Amino acid sequence: MEKIGEEGIKQSEQNITKENVIIWSPSYRAEVLEIVGRTGMRGEATHTIVRVLDGPNAGKILRRNIVGPIRKGDIIMLRETEISAMPIEKKD
């Protein structure tokens, strides 16, 4: 069963806790355009360039670090689309 929130956005009952407090944040789709390289202490994250497809920043190109399997053309969900990751430094 879905409920309509204050902003007219559908929310499922899974987002409501026992105290009837809604813990919900919007997420926006983004498409992976390019895989730049591996980053992190052990190379566990993939540094990518993505294009935001939905929301107020639609069309914006961002750098993001993604953990887990990813490839060019994948669609990911972003909870925040305003901050971009720092570019990785190349070792000589």
Steps between C-alpha positions, in 0.01 A plus 500: 500500500633844412440828677523849359749719692484872565658582163271268304770234461397136536666325793474130582417379850850352524628855551296546821645391835313371808464851641332604172795727414587509132867437423516580132725692266466549126742333262578586140606285205843551342667329203865391512677672208862407568707292741810699595678252727522336841532698821505445874768353727470158340335590170155405628317793336463583132541866400236577235346788309119499502219711351200574727176405321234616751438770757600865527853433370395299193767507230781581744824301460660382828799297615396227744673219686294181477553186708401173337479370146436774243543545125445768239131555422370384841230704674568577867290673765652806672368642825686828442590669174666824608849387604752340267793276607857633484692396187741212564871570475707297255819344637809549284 
